[in-house]
Structure formats: C-alpha cells, structure tokens
Amino acid sequence: MTNGTDAATTPLRTLARAAGRVGRGIRWYMTTLMGDTAYATYVAHHHRQHPGDEPMTERQFWRQRMDDQDRNPGARCC
C-alpha cells in the first residue's frame, strides 16, 4: 500500500525539476547573450588550439574585444 502523499508529491517534484531546467536554460541564454561567458570560451578555445601558449589575461581579452568593436561597429546602434 502506498502513502497518498507520495502520489501528490510526484507531480510537484516533476514540476520543480522542469522549472529548474527552464531557469538554468534562461540563465545560460542570458549570460551567453550578454557575453559573460566570452572569456571562458576564449580560454577553452585557446587551450585546444594553442596548447602550451599562454592565453591573454581577462583584462587584455576585454580590452581587445572593446577595441575590435570600436573598429568594426557592425550592427550596433552607437
């Protein structure tokens, strides 16, 4: 015999897991969209493509990225 509360908590747990996945997906999308993961992505790429070479520091990376955007504004409004 099963406890009646087990049947009621299973849909709630399923809903909570789904909400957690949605929340993590939104967080991933927003951090990627805003460029928060750009340096980590660069470092991972650099280690794969240029093993043994030291990657730029995070400060150097962002400075170069801003300089590149200033030189090539592309679709930016300003």
PyMOL commands that place a pseudoatom at each C-alpha (Angstrom):
pseudoatom trace, name=CA, resn=MET, resi=1, chain=A, elem=C, hetatm=0, pos=[0.000, 0.000, 0.000]
pseudoatom trace, name=CA, resn=THR, resi=2, chain=A, elem=C, hetatm=0, pos=[1.372, 3.405, -0.913]
pseudoatom trace, name=CA, resn=ASN, resi=3, chain=A, elem=C, hetatm=0, pos=[1.059, 6.557, 1.045]
pseudoatom trace, name=CA, resn=GLY, resi=4, chain=A, elem=C, hetatm=0, pos=[-1.371, 9.062, -0.512]
pseudoatom trace, name=CA, resn=THR, resi=5, chain=A, elem=C, hetatm=0, pos=[1.153, 11.898, -0.192]
pseudoatom trace, name=CA, resn=ASP, resi=6, chain=A, elem=C, hetatm=0, pos=[3.647, 10.128, -2.494]
pseudoatom trace, name=CA, resn=ALA, resi=7, chain=A, elem=C, hetatm=0, pos=[1.256, 10.372, -5.423]
pseudoatom trace, name=CA, resn=ALA, resi=8, chain=A, elem=C, hetatm=0, pos=[0.701, 14.069, -4.771]
pseudoatom trace, name=CA, resn=THR, resi=9, chain=A, elem=C, hetatm=0, pos=[4.396, 14.942, -4.424]
pseudoatom trace, name=CA, resn=THR, resi=10, chain=A, elem=C, hetatm=0, pos=[5.493, 13.216, -7.636]
pseudoatom trace, name=CA, resn=PRO, resi=11, chain=A, elem=C, hetatm=0, pos=[3.832, 15.783, -9.946]
pseudoatom trace, name=CA, resn=LEU, resi=12, chain=A, elem=C, hetatm=0, pos=[5.195, 18.570, -7.742]
pseudoatom trace, name=CA, resn=ARG, resi=13, chain=A, elem=C, hetatm=0, pos=[8.710, 17.172, -7.957]
pseudoatom trace, name=CA, resn=THR, resi=14, chain=A, elem=C, hetatm=0, pos=[8.367, 16.812, -11.719]
pseudoatom trace, name=CA, resn=LEU, resi=15, chain=A, elem=C, hetatm=0, pos=[7.164, 20.408, -11.971]
pseudoatom trace, name=CA, resn=ALA, resi=16, chain=A, elem=C, hetatm=0, pos=[10.001, 21.637, -9.734]
pseudoatom trace, name=CA, resn=ARG, resi=17, chain=A, elem=C, hetatm=0, pos=[12.587, 19.815, -11.849]
pseudoatom trace, name=CA, resn=ALA, resi=18, chain=A, elem=C, hetatm=0, pos=[11.114, 21.253, -15.035]
pseudoatom trace, name=CA, resn=ALA, resi=19, chain=A, elem=C, hetatm=0, pos=[11.108, 24.760, -13.535]
pseudoatom trace, name=CA, resn=GLY, resi=20, chain=A, elem=C, hetatm=0, pos=[14.740, 24.296, -12.515]
pseudoatom trace, name=CA, resn=ARG, resi=21, chain=A, elem=C, hetatm=0, pos=[15.700, 23.246, -16.041]
pseudoatom trace, name=CA, resn=VAL, resi=22, chain=A, elem=C, hetatm=0, pos=[13.871, 26.237, -17.503]
pseudoatom trace, name=CA, resn=GLY, resi=23, chain=A, elem=C, hetatm=0, pos=[15.570, 28.562, -15.027]
pseudoatom trace, name=CA, resn=ARG, resi=24, chain=A, elem=C, hetatm=0, pos=[19.006, 27.165, -15.849]
pseudoatom trace, name=CA, resn=GLY, resi=25, chain=A, elem=C, hetatm=0, pos=[18.265, 27.491, -19.560]
pseudoatom trace, name=CA, resn=ILE, resi=26, chain=A, elem=C, hetatm=0, pos=[17.240, 31.124, -19.175]
pseudoatom trace, name=CA, resn=ARG, resi=27, chain=A, elem=C, hetatm=0, pos=[20.343, 31.843, -17.091]
pseudoatom trace, name=CA, resn=TRP, resi=28, chain=A, elem=C, hetatm=0, pos=[22.581, 30.187, -19.712]
pseudoatom trace, name=CA, resn=TYR, resi=29, chain=A, elem=C, hetatm=0, pos=[20.915, 32.137, -22.519]
pseudoatom trace, name=CA, resn=MET, resi=30, chain=A, elem=C, hetatm=0, pos=[21.200, 35.489, -20.744]
pseudoatom trace, name=CA, resn=THR, resi=31, chain=A, elem=C, hetatm=0, pos=[24.838, 35.041, -19.688]
pseudoatom trace, name=CA, resn=THR, resi=32, chain=A, elem=C, hetatm=0, pos=[25.756, 33.922, -23.191]
pseudoatom trace, name=CA, resn=LEU, resi=33, chain=A, elem=C, hetatm=0, pos=[23.778, 36.741, -24.807]
pseudoatom trace, name=CA, resn=MET, resi=34, chain=A, elem=C, hetatm=0, pos=[25.412, 39.360, -22.578]
pseudoatom trace, name=CA, resn=GLY, resi=35, chain=A, elem=C, hetatm=0, pos=[28.895, 37.956, -23.207]
pseudoatom trace, name=CA, resn=ASP, resi=36, chain=A, elem=C, hetatm=0, pos=[29.540, 36.851, -19.629]
pseudoatom trace, name=CA, resn=THR, resi=37, chain=A, elem=C, hetatm=0, pos=[30.971, 33.540, -20.832]
pseudoatom trace, name=CA, resn=ALA, resi=38, chain=A, elem=C, hetatm=0, pos=[33.102, 35.033, -23.625]
pseudoatom trace, name=CA, resn=TYR, resi=39, chain=A, elem=C, hetatm=0, pos=[36.409, 34.924, -21.745]
pseudoatom trace, name=CA, resn=ALA, resi=40, chain=A, elem=C, hetatm=0, pos=[35.902, 31.342, -20.528]
pseudoatom trace, name=CA, resn=THR, resi=41, chain=A, elem=C, hetatm=0, pos=[35.014, 30.312, -24.091]
pseudoatom trace, name=CA, resn=TYR, resi=42, chain=A, elem=C, hetatm=0, pos=[38.134, 32.064, -25.399]
pseudoatom trace, name=CA, resn=VAL, resi=43, chain=A, elem=C, hetatm=0, pos=[40.387, 30.340, -22.831]
pseudoatom trace, name=CA, resn=ALA, resi=44, chain=A, elem=C, hetatm=0, pos=[38.931, 26.896, -23.624]
pseudoatom trace, name=CA, resn=HIS, resi=45, chain=A, elem=C, hetatm=0, pos=[39.408, 27.514, -27.357]
pseudoatom trace, name=CA, resn=HIS, resi=46, chain=A, elem=C, hetatm=0, pos=[42.942, 28.826, -26.819]
pseudoatom trace, name=CA, resn=HIS, resi=47, chain=A, elem=C, hetatm=0, pos=[43.966, 25.751, -24.817]
pseudoatom trace, name=CA, resn=ARG, resi=48, chain=A, elem=C, hetatm=0, pos=[42.554, 23.449, -27.516]
pseudoatom trace, name=CA, resn=GLN, resi=49, chain=A, elem=C, hetatm=0, pos=[44.065, 25.289, -30.486]
pseudoatom trace, name=CA, resn=HIS, resi=50, chain=A, elem=C, hetatm=0, pos=[47.303, 26.586, -28.977]
pseudoatom trace, name=CA, resn=PRO, resi=51, chain=A, elem=C, hetatm=0, pos=[48.444, 24.165, -26.274]
pseudoatom trace, name=CA, resn=GLY, resi=52, chain=A, elem=C, hetatm=0, pos=[51.461, 25.432, -24.386]
pseudoatom trace, name=CA, resn=ASP, resi=53, chain=A, elem=C, hetatm=0, pos=[50.809, 29.087, -25.274]
pseudoatom trace, name=CA, resn=GLU, resi=54, chain=A, elem=C, hetatm=0, pos=[49.625, 31.393, -22.511]
pseudoatom trace, name=CA, resn=PRO, resi=55, chain=A, elem=C, hetatm=0, pos=[46.210, 32.966, -23.253]
pseudoatom trace, name=CA, resn=MET, resi=56, chain=A, elem=C, hetatm=0, pos=[45.586, 36.684, -22.801]
pseudoatom trace, name=CA, resn=THR, resi=57, chain=A, elem=C, hetatm=0, pos=[44.614, 37.820, -19.347]
pseudoatom trace, name=CA, resn=GLU, resi=58, chain=A, elem=C, hetatm=0, pos=[40.947, 38.597, -18.853]
pseudoatom trace, name=CA, resn=ARG, resi=59, chain=A, elem=C, hetatm=0, pos=[41.745, 42.315, -18.833]
pseudoatom trace, name=CA, resn=GLN, resi=60, chain=A, elem=C, hetatm=0, pos=[43.654, 42.047, -22.131]
pseudoatom trace, name=CA, resn=PHE, resi=61, chain=A, elem=C, hetatm=0, pos=[40.843, 39.988, -23.651]
pseudoatom trace, name=CA, resn=TRP, resi=62, chain=A, elem=C, hetatm=0, pos=[38.137, 42.535, -22.820]
pseudoatom trace, name=CA, resn=ARG, resi=63, chain=A, elem=C, hetatm=0, pos=[40.306, 45.453, -23.928]
pseudoatom trace, name=CA, resn=GLN, resi=64, chain=A, elem=C, hetatm=0, pos=[40.907, 43.786, -27.304]
pseudoatom trace, name=CA, resn=ARG, resi=65, chain=A, elem=C, hetatm=0, pos=[37.230, 42.907, -27.643]
pseudoatom trace, name=CA, resn=MET, resi=66, chain=A, elem=C, hetatm=0, pos=[36.178, 46.515, -26.984]
pseudoatom trace, name=CA, resn=ASP, resi=67, chain=A, elem=C, hetatm=0, pos=[38.817, 47.827, -29.401]
pseudoatom trace, name=CA, resn=ASP, resi=68, chain=A, elem=C, hetatm=0, pos=[37.601, 45.393, -32.076]
pseudoatom trace, name=CA, resn=GLN, resi=69, chain=A, elem=C, hetatm=0, pos=[34.010, 46.545, -31.561]
pseudoatom trace, name=CA, resn=ASP, resi=70, chain=A, elem=C, hetatm=0, pos=[35.081, 50.188, -31.846]
pseudoatom trace, name=CA, resn=ARG, resi=71, chain=A, elem=C, hetatm=0, pos=[36.893, 49.486, -35.117]
pseudoatom trace, name=CA, resn=ASN, resi=72, chain=A, elem=C, hetatm=0, pos=[34.068, 47.349, -36.549]
pseudoatom trace, name=CA, resn=PRO, resi=73, chain=A, elem=C, hetatm=0, pos=[30.745, 48.521, -35.098]
pseudoatom trace, name=CA, resn=GLY, resi=74, chain=A, elem=C, hetatm=0, pos=[28.664, 46.189, -37.304]
pseudoatom trace, name=CA, resn=ALA, resi=75, chain=A, elem=C, hetatm=0, pos=[25.010, 46.161, -36.279]
pseudoatom trace, name=CA, resn=ARG, resi=76, chain=A, elem=C, hetatm=0, pos=[25.421, 48.201, -33.096]
pseudoatom trace, name=CA, resn=CYS, resi=77, chain=A, elem=C, hetatm=0, pos=[23.271, 51.277, -32.797]
pseudoatom trace, name=CA, resn=CYS, resi=78, chain=A, elem=C, hetatm=0, pos=[26.005, 53.526, -31.355]
for i in range(1, 78): cmd.bond("trace and resi %d" % i, "trace and resi %d" % (i + 1))
show_as sticks, trace
zoom trace
